[in-house]
Amino acid sequence: MCGIVGYTGYRDAYNVVVNGLKRLEYRGYDSAGIVLEGENQKFNLKKIKGKVSNLEAISEGLKNTSHIGMGHTRWATHGVPSDRNSHPHLSNNGKIALIHNGIIENYDSIKIMLKGKGYVFHSDTDTEVLANFIQYFMEEIGKSFYEAIRAALNEVYGAYAICVMHEDEPGSFVVARLSSPLAIGLGDKEYFVASDASPFVEFTKEAIYLEDGHMAHISVENGVKIHQIKDNSAVDPQIQELKLSLEQIEKGGYEHFMLKEIFEQPKSIHDTMRGRILLDEGVIKMAGIWDNLERIQKAKRIIIIACGTSWHAGLIGEYLIEEFARIPVEVEYASEFRYRNPIITSDDVVIAISQSGETADTMAAIKLAKEKGAFVYGICNVIDSSISRITDAGSYTHAGPEIGVASTKAFTAQLTVLSLIALKIGKHNGSLNNTEFMQYLYELNAIPSKVQDVLESSHDIVKQIAKDFIDATNFIYLGRGYNFPGALEGALKLKEISYIHAEGYPAAEMKHGPIALIDENMPVAIIAPKQGHYDKVVSNVQEIKARKGKVIAIVNQGDTQVASMADYVIEFPETSECFSPILSAIPLQLLSYYIAVYRGANVDQPRNLAKSVTVE
Ligand code: F6R
């Protein structure tokens, strides 16, 4: 949801900002812009609709002209993607430049007030209103630049990570944060700001993650001074060491991040298990669960909240926890949960799942659950993300940075953590005996090598199959039990990157309506592992074939029954039914990837989407 980058120091600011924006393009790519402090302290500003590459094409002349500047890559909220709605935005006097990630919810009333005072607006954005609101506090109320920003922020509500420069305050900028992420990189006589640490990871390993309600004044001369926005009281910075490496955020020879991330899954799942599965001792070690075991075991109910792919992982989590730990589980879209006045008590445990750890809907739902006294456990991928910090306890997924907008390795890592949690609680509350527990533990431990197997055995076959579906306009995905959410996830992957309409259903629901859609033009991907109500799925496949649907069967290696009826067959290794969604996800990810690639779509940056959804 918009990426922001700022730099001050001794390097070419243009280079740092533009390269940084490219790393943040996963956050939005509707437009891009840059402002640098030029000669005579005048701003040099360029901005344009479209990607950072468009910006580069119009801003070559800014190379090596400045050591301080900032840039923005946009995911449009207020106002269509266009040159004039692109950031940075200037105030009416042209002296204040501002970039923003988030939404100023009360911008309209401020805009009306400012218009009444003669301010004019050149865009439809909430951001331009904030830039002018700061000018208003400086000119009409007589505040300093810094104090004017503070005053303006105390009047607005919504979400923001902002970086602001003033022509009369050369060599410095001011940043502030509320509900949108902002990291400050600390170098030697140089400072970086960005929506995440990826733009500065090769320059420094030290960073401060600005907290909600804090603002910072940054200059090479005076360093980083952090204060509370509310009362200007000073804040001691918490400096953290970055674990991120440059290699992790580069494509490493793959054509797209998505393909790289699909192929990373044996490692990302293994990393998620590392140090947690201790086979010799017969235990699962998870500090977050162990430290809160009593509270979690006593829960009358577990509520899982998440969005999108993470919500699909949550649905599988429901099956896992109910089966192994025998605690009732409900799974909710975070966005719905928060607005429907849910009944939550202090006996509830809420599990919030989020790859980015920044999703605004999930954040809001967590805040509500905490207000009502529930214990909130987070499952996040991004270390030190907002969700990981506001939850009471949690477990990281350790999948490494996921840059492709379509979630792949984060999903299978979430399933891994949920499996570990379910098994651990089940063992401790006695729902699973030791023999069962150990069987599942061995099986889970073998999953990374089985993922490697399915990647190797299915890659070429899936590539071939994808060619036959380039012109498909609809797709149906079916699965039963644990693989029903897997079908939903398969459909979501196809929709978001290839723009083909797709729906996922429990296979048995077909006959209650969707079967009317089946004809010779309807591709149906059906997940049919041996352990998952196989006989019933065989009947579902027969029903589809009787109506001439085109069946793509995702079956266990050596399957003959479903395979003999299917038009296309993709095999994956056998495992317990509860872990099969991890394996069946792989060929479905590859299928949507190749269909999208053959259709010429931008798989890493699909239209209208952004990786980190920090608006509600
Ligand atoms: C789909 C996808 C989205 C996210 C959703 C939640 O491929 O990536 O549906 O899963 O926006 O994001 P997180 O997990 O970051 O909270």
Boltz pocket constraint, residues with backbone or C-beta under 6 A from the ligand:
constraints:
  - pocket:
      binder: B
      contacts: [[A, 307], [A, 308], [A, 309], [A, 310], [A, 311], [A, 353], [A, 354], [A, 355], [A, 356], [A, 357], [A, 358], [A, 359], [A, 362], [A, 405], [A, 406], [A, 407], [A, 408], [A, 492], [A, 493], [A, 496], [A, 610], [A, 611], [A, 612], [A, 613]]
      max_distance: 6.0
